[in-house]
Amino acid sequence: MFTVRLAKLECTDQDKINAFLMRAQTGFLGLSSADQPYVVPLNFTWWNGAIYVHGAEEGRKVSYIRGNPQACFTVSEANGTMTSPVPAHTDTAYMSVMLFGEVTFVEDLEEATGAMQRMLDKYVPGYYDQRLASSHVDKYRSSLGSRTLILKLIPTAITAKENARDESRMFQQ
């Protein structure tokens, strides 16, 4: 497995990684089929040591996963630009996490409903006055007639990097 090349930026603090994955808004699912890469931005939730996403039961993402379930899920957030008198030392403050593993289709309705509830809690906290009913997850169809699939990536490896903000160097316009 790959390691972080610039070791001083490696983040091994599991609590920090978990907190980042809990709050970050967008992740990128990287897949491949034959010689064709495909990366798609997605809403997600980090729950019980796994990444959960949802999508239609058909389409490129599902076709790629059926052909090759090995994937990489990347989450990254920039936290501003840090200046330097030396142009080559101008840098970005950031946190990023890459999770490698196999994507599976969640078949268990209770687990699928739990993952969808976690996404609602993350993206629209407090908006709904009742928890998501499993019957909604089971019976919902999109405007194109597709069922919603819940996908799960249990990481076999995780790498994380962080370039912490140096407030004295932050660029101000």
Secondary structure, DSSP 8 states (H G I E B T S, - for coil): ----SSGGGB---HHHHHHHHHH---EEEEEEETTEEEEEEE--EEETTEEEEEEESSSHHHHHHHH--EEEEEEEEEEEEE--SSGGG-EEEEEEEEEEEEEEE---HHHHHHHHHHHHHHHSTT--SS---HHHHHH---TTS--EEEEEEEEEEEEEEEE---GGGB---
